[in-house]
Amino acid sequence: QVQLVESGGVLVQAGGSLRLSCAASGITFSRNRMAWYRQGPGKERELVAGSSRFGTTNYADSAKGRFTISRDNAKNTVYLQMNSLKPEDPAVYYCKSEDYFSGYVYWGQGTQVTVSS
């Protein structure tokens, strides 16, 4: 059974920092591209950052310079370090895995990030 379990979402003040974690099980983690998406109220889900199985990263413009995605293949975990949080960052943040060979895609249940101004 595949599980992606996000954690770390809390209420934080604007300008603060937060680290989200996504622990994966039931997948061959090293074969998967891992990504963080977010969905704010009334908005569509959007890509925040991605990490290829080789560790190559890409970011949405809104995340560049503030957020950092990283992965620990030994722990089957992907992280999102978020710094300089802004009032526009609050959303439910989701973890996604995509297997390079099978194409299977899985999503976590999401973790809520709230930013107070």
C-alpha positions in Angstrom: 0.0 0.0 0.0 1.4 3.4 -1.0 1.4 6.2 1.5 2.7 9.7 1.3 2.4 11.4 4.6 3.0 15.1 4.9 3.8 16.8 8.1 5.0 20.2 9.4 2.2 22.5 8.5 1.5 25.0 11.2 0.6 28.6 11.8 3.6 30.8 11.3 4.1 34.6 11.1 4.9 36.3 7.9 8.6 36.4 7.4 9.1 33.2 9.3 10.3 29.8 8.2 8.8 26.3 8.1 10.0 22.9 6.9 7.5 20.4 5.5 8.2 16.7 5.3 6.7 14.0 3.2 7.5 10.4 4.2 6.8 7.8 1.5 6.2 4.1 1.8 5.1 1.5 -0.6 7.1 3.0 -3.5 10.6 2.7 -4.7 11.5 6.2 -3.7 14.7 6.5 -5.7 12.7 5.8 -8.9 10.3 8.6 -8.3 10.2 12.3 -9.1 9.0 14.0 -6.0 7.2 17.3 -5.9 5.4 19.7 -3.7 2.1 21.3 -4.8 -0.2 23.7 -3.0 -3.8 24.7 -3.3 -5.1 27.9 -1.7 -8.7 28.7 -1.1 -10.6 29.1 -4.3 -7.5 28.4 -6.3 -6.2 25.5 -8.5 -3.5 23.2 -7.3 -0.1 24.5 -8.5 3.4 23.2 -8.5 5.7 24.7 -5.9 8.9 22.7 -6.4 10.0 19.4 -7.8 13.0 17.0 -7.4 14.0 14.5 -10.0 15.2 11.1 -9.0 18.7 12.4 -9.7 18.2 15.4 -7.4 17.7 18.0 -10.1 15.3 20.6 -8.8 12.8 23.1 -10.3 10.7 25.8 -8.7 7.7 27.9 -9.4 8.6 31.6 -9.7 6.8 32.3 -6.5 9.1 29.9 -4.7 12.5 30.7 -6.2 14.9 32.2 -3.7 12.7 31.4 -0.7 11.9 27.7 -0.8 14.2 24.7 -1.1 13.2 21.1 -2.0 15.5 18.3 -0.9 15.2 14.6 -0.7 16.8 11.8 1.4 16.5 8.6 -0.5 17.7 6.6 2.5 14.8 7.8 4.5 12.3 7.9 1.7 11.5 11.5 2.6 11.2 14.7 0.7 11.4 18.1 2.4 10.3 21.6 1.6 12.2 24.3 3.5 10.2 27.5 3.3 11.7 30.8 4.3 10.5 34.4 4.2 6.9 33.2 4.2 4.4 35.7 2.8 0.7 36.3 3.3 0.1 34.7 -0.2 1.7 31.4 0.8 -1.1 29.9 2.9 -2.5 26.8 1.4 -2.8 23.1 1.7 0.6 21.7 0.6 0.6 18.3 -1.1 3.3 15.8 -1.8 3.3 14.0 -5.1 5.3 11.1 -6.4 5.7 10.0 -10.0 7.5 6.8 -10.9 9.7 7.3 -13.9 9.3 3.8 -15.2 5.7 2.9 -14.5 4.2 6.4 -14.6 2.2 5.8 -11.5 1.3 9.0 -9.6 0.4 9.2 -5.9 -0.6 12.1 -3.7 -0.5 12.7 0.0 -3.4 14.0 2.0 -1.9 17.5 2.4 -0.8 19.6 5.3 -2.1 23.1 6.0 0.2 26.0 6.1 -1.2 29.2 7.6 0.7 32.6 7.6 -0.3 35.4 9.9 0.4 38.9 8.9 
